[in-house]
Structure formats: structure tokens, C-alpha cells
């Protein structure tokens, strides 16, 4: 099973996402957390489960929440660089194109 490592920008993304969901007061933060954990478990077991979209980056989708986990594979680890909503145009804003 692969180790998952979060870059600082990914940690900041998650703090902002959880803060936004907590403000919604409808339990969506718990549902998002469960979907995120489920996707991380999948990535640990099947790190090659998503194709390379922008070498060397892969994009995993967090359930029905329309968030991408942008990650790379390094040796025996999944390194998560960003967690972005699909409407934030992660390719343009993160990769500059």
C-alpha cells in the first residue's frame, strides 16, 4: 500500500475547503470528508488508477463533490500537490495553460 504525502498547498486547499463546507451547516463537511477518505484509500491501493493528464500529474475525482486531487507518483508514495474544485479551472490556474 502506498504512502500519501500532502504538499503544503494541498493542505491549505483542504483547510479552505473544509472551512467552506463547515459554513454550510448542512452536514456536507462530513460527507466531503468521507468521500475524500474513500478516494485516498483508492489511491493507496491503486495509485495508477487515474491516467496522467498533464505529465507527470494525475487527477483523481472526489466523489460527487467535483473536486480534483492533483497528484504524482514518487517511488512508493502518492504526493498530492493540490485539491481543486473543477470550476476553479485547475489546469489553467495551476499549470498556466
N, C-alpha and C positions, 0 to 999 in steps of 0.2 A: 504494500500500500504506500502511495506517495505522500510525502510531507507537503503541507500547504504553507506558503510563506506570503505574507501581505507586505507590499511596499507601503511606505508612509502615505502616498497619495491615495492608495486604495483604502487605507484605514480612515483617512479624512473623508473620503467619499461615503464610507459606511456610517461614520458618525453623523454626517449631514442627512443621509437617507433615513436613518433611524429617528433622528430629531424631527424630521418632516412627518414621518408616519406616526410618531407619538402625538403630534399636534392634531391628528385627525380624530382621535378619541373614538375610534370605531373598531379597535382590535386589529387593525391592519398591520401594526408593527409586529405582532406575534405571528400573523400569517406570513409576512415577509421573512421574518427570521426563520420560520420552519422551511419555507421554500429555499432560502439561501443555504441552510444547513443540508438540505436534501441535495442541492446541486453540488455543494462542496464534497459531500460523501461520494457522489457520482464521479467527480473529478479525481478523487483519491484512488478510486478503483479503476477508472478508465480515463486516464489523462489524455489519451489520443482520441477521445470520443467526439471531439469537435475538430473540424478541418482548420488549417491555417488560412486565415483571411487576409492578413497583412503580415508577411513574414517578419519575424517569427511568431507573431501574435495569433492567438486563437480566441474566439468569442463564445462563451457559454451563456445560455439564457436562463435567468432566474424565473422559472415557472411562468405564471400568467402576469407577473408584475412588469414585464417588458424592460428588465434591466439586463445589461450585458456584464459578465465578468470577463475582463480582458486579461489574458494570462499567457505565459510562456512556460515551456518545459526546460528545466535546467537540471541535468543529471537525474537525481532521484527526487526532485521537488517540482511542485506546481507553484510558480511565482506569479502572484496576482498583482498586476500593475494598476488597474483602475476598476471601479464598479460604476457604470454609467447607464442612465436611462436612454432608451432608444431615441427619444425625441431630442436628446442633447447632442445628436449627431456625433457620436463618439469617434468616428473615423476622421471627420473634419477637424473637430476640436482637439483631439488627442494626437493625430498624426499630421495635421496641417494640410490635408488634401480632401 
